[in-house]
């Protein structure tokens, strides 16, 4: 090892953030007396939101540590499930609308707007103490953001599984409005009958209504597909709990 530099060993789970040409196990770092370890990690493309323990020469250090010549650094991913001070609440960026609806289907408190820019997302995440979920690494690197997470996967099912494994949120299916995130309250058929189509009135007897937007819900033609999403999520959650 060249003692005029430091070396960082990047965990396999974090190599996805590196350029293909730099996905080797060890990364060389040139200490300059001012740059922190956190800066060096982010400079090669890894958001600090995805980094867990960092170990230098066998001892744990914070991101503010300044590497020295000859240091051997190990960079680990965030442990799963990630521990939060309270039950996780999420805010999703504009590209994750399908994931937002699936999280709400599972009863997870999920804010989503299809027209909110990055600065506004950071403000809402901070004010409401929501974990900001995104696939935009630049957004995760904003210094003002209190907490964020990179969503792995391109398909909504893979994204959902990633989030359940990472945060292990309690699941309460069928308790939130998938349109606005409001809580659903049971209502009698008589209360909502004037708002229903004739076929719906004939076919269904159990209804819920969003306390915020008034949307009415019942187990209709699409409930089979939604049940599959819920059942798969419950299996993933149980497997994560048993690891």
Protein Blocks (a to p, Z undefined) as FASTA:
>chain_A
ZZkbccddddfklmmmpcfklmcfbdcdddehlacfklmmmmnopafklpccddeehiac
dfklccdehiacdddddddddddfbdcdddddfklmmmmmmmmmnopacdddfkbcfklm
mmmmmmnopacddfbfklmmpmklmbdcddedjbfklmmmmmmmmnopacdehiacfkno
pacddddfklmmmmpcfklmmmpcbdcddfklopacdddfklmmmmmmmmmmmmmmmmmm
mZZ
